[in-house]
Amino acid sequence: MYDSDERRRRIVAQRTGPLLIEGPVEVTLDDGTTVSSDRFCVALCTCRRSRTYPWCDTSHRNPEHPRHPHDGT
Ligand code: FES
């Protein structure tokens, strides 16, 4: 339940590519570390190919680019 619509964040999910999230955001990674961004809109990598994971660096556009080493594959 939200106190107001101002607390509600919009996330845009795309079939391929990043999740676009209204910032600022704080992301907790699987190793427990936390990263944050104060940007107005944040692109969160879903393909695990980004060299700047968890942020999208557009590597999802190149399917030949190897996946991020922390994805467990
Ligand atoms: S979604 Fe863009 S690099 Fe992963």
Boltz pocket constraint, residues with backbone or C-beta under 6 A from the ligand:
constraints:
  - pocket:
      binder: B
      contacts: [[A, 17], [A, 18], [A, 19], [A, 44], [A, 45], [A, 46], [A, 47], [A, 48], [A, 49], [A, 50], [A, 55], [A, 56], [A, 57], [A, 58], [A, 59], [A, 60], [A, 61]]
      max_distance: 6.0
